[in-house]
Amino acid sequence: MAGAKDNLFGGTAYQPQGEAYFDDGREIELLHFMYAHPHLNDMRGNPQKVLDAIDEYGKTRKYLMNIGEYKSKTVIDLIREEKPKVIVELGGYVGYSAIAFGAALKNIGGNRYYSLEMNPEFAAVISMLVDLAGLSDIVKVVVGPSSDSLKRLFKEGTLNHIDLLFLDHYKPAYTPDLKTCEELGLVSKGSIYAADNVIKPGNPVYLQYVRSTVQEKRQNYLRIDSSSPRGNPDLIYDSQLIEGWEPSGVPDAIEITRCIGIEA
Ligand SMILES: C[S@@+](CC[C@H](N)C(=O)[O-])C[C@H]1O[C@@H](n2cnc3c(N)ncnc32)[C@H](O)[C@@H]1O
């Protein structure tokens, strides 16, 4: 297989990431690949076969910035164990995580998977592949910048609680978006956050925030200027790093954070 390599993560790796690695037409090319695929009919209503075909494109054609087979297992196990009703993902790209986690949510009888994606072209790809996988009844694609979408969904009464928040968009937006969810009361005791890419490319600001004590957060709260969300420093977090691999075979990790209480 040209360019692909076997790696410690136990699978065949995606094509190397390279300099230009998204938004160069490959997302639409992926759609053509899927709809010209000899196994297209087997994919209809079958999330795993859709994921396999997306992975096939990533391995044989061009790199895709998906969470990939290895790390997605961490989140799927979490969904099976914790049985969330509502999942919100920040950053949908071509729908790999929405299909993998939306299928897991559907299997445990969950209610809704919101995939928040800023790029309307990518959002259209997500919708088509979610539909192909037979998950349109549970996955709702929401187009726009995540901070606006979170506030709008809350204001219109569509979203009032998040059981599992999957953060996988613009790395500097992880902390302000989490703080927006805290301020709106969308997250509370029992909510869980899964933050991807905390090693590659890394997200020290986010890790520091979710690993801080209430006392530390209260001290910093006073220093935050009023133009950015200030969050709710009273939420008590328990956070741990789960190591894994990017689909390109590069080491990475997901930070799993549990809100275990609220300090009075
Ligand atoms: C790493 S990709 C997501 C991969 C996807 N979660 C998966 O594993 O299949 C990041 C995505 O976040 C989107 N994005 C970046 N900033 C965003 C924002 N502020 N709001 C919503 N989406 C954003 C990008 O357009 C891109 O599609």
Ligand as a Chemical Component Dictionary entry (heavy atoms), coordinates in Angstrom:
data_LIG
# 
_chem_comp.id                   LIG 
_chem_comp.type                 NON-POLYMER 
_chem_comp.pdbx_formal_charge   0 
_chem_comp.three_letter_code    LIG 
# 
loop_
_chem_comp_atom.comp_id 
_chem_comp_atom.atom_id 
_chem_comp_atom.alt_atom_id 
_chem_comp_atom.type_symbol 
_chem_comp_atom.charge 
_chem_comp_atom.model_Cartn_x 
_chem_comp_atom.model_Cartn_y 
_chem_comp_atom.model_Cartn_z 
_chem_comp_atom.pdbx_ordinal 
LIG C1  C1  C 0  -9.684  17.659 14.017 1  
LIG S1  S1  S 1  -11.056 18.108 13.054 2  
LIG C2  C2  C 0  -12.376 17.191 13.806 3  
LIG C3  C3  C 0  -12.258 15.709 13.610 4  
LIG C4  C4  C 0  -13.496 14.927 14.004 5  
LIG N1  N1  N 0  -13.910 15.216 15.358 6  
LIG C5  C5  C 0  -13.239 13.449 13.878 7  
LIG O1  O1  O 0  -12.485 12.922 14.696 8  
LIG O2  O2  O -1 -13.779 12.829 12.982 9  
LIG C6  C6  C 0  -11.395 19.746 13.568 10 
LIG C7  C7  C 0  -12.636 20.358 12.970 11 
LIG O3  O3  O 0  -12.998 21.483 13.769 12 
LIG C8  C8  C 0  -13.547 22.467 12.952 13 
LIG N2  N2  N 0  -13.472 23.716 13.708 14 
LIG C9  C9  C 0  -12.390 24.475 13.977 15 
LIG N3  N3  N 0  -12.717 25.517 14.747 16 
LIG C10 C10 C 0  -14.045 25.417 14.991 17 
LIG C11 C11 C 0  -14.972 26.195 15.731 18 
LIG N4  N4  N 0  -14.606 27.274 16.398 19 
LIG N5  N5  N 0  -16.249 25.780 15.751 20 
LIG C12 C12 C 0  -16.650 24.672 15.091 21 
LIG N6  N6  N 0  -15.820 23.903 14.373 22 
LIG C13 C13 C 0  -14.535 24.269 14.319 23 
LIG C14 C14 C 0  -12.701 22.412 11.693 24 
LIG O4  O4  O 0  -13.376 22.990 10.597 25 
LIG C15 C15 C 0  -12.471 20.915 11.567 26 
LIG O5  O5  O 0  -13.433 20.349 10.720 27 
# 
loop_
_chem_comp_bond.comp_id 
_chem_comp_bond.atom_id_1 
_chem_comp_bond.atom_id_2 
_chem_comp_bond.value_order 
_chem_comp_bond.pdbx_ordinal 
LIG C1  S1  SING 1  
LIG S1  C2  SING 2  
LIG S1  C6  SING 3  
LIG C2  C3  SING 4  
LIG C3  C4  SING 5  
LIG C4  N1  SING 6  
LIG C4  C5  SING 7  
LIG C5  O1  DOUB 8  
LIG C5  O2  SING 9  
LIG C6  C7  SING 10 
LIG C7  O3  SING 11 
LIG C7  C15 SING 12 
LIG O3  C8  SING 13 
LIG C8  N2  SING 14 
LIG C8  C14 SING 15 
LIG N2  C9  SING 16 
LIG N2  C13 SING 17 
LIG C9  N3  DOUB 18 
LIG N3  C10 SING 19 
LIG C10 C11 SING 20 
LIG C10 C13 DOUB 21 
LIG C11 N4  SING 22 
LIG C11 N5  DOUB 23 
LIG N5  C12 SING 24 
LIG C12 N6  DOUB 25 
LIG N6  C13 SING 26 
LIG C14 O4  SING 27 
LIG C14 C15 SING 28 
LIG C15 O5  SING 29 
# 
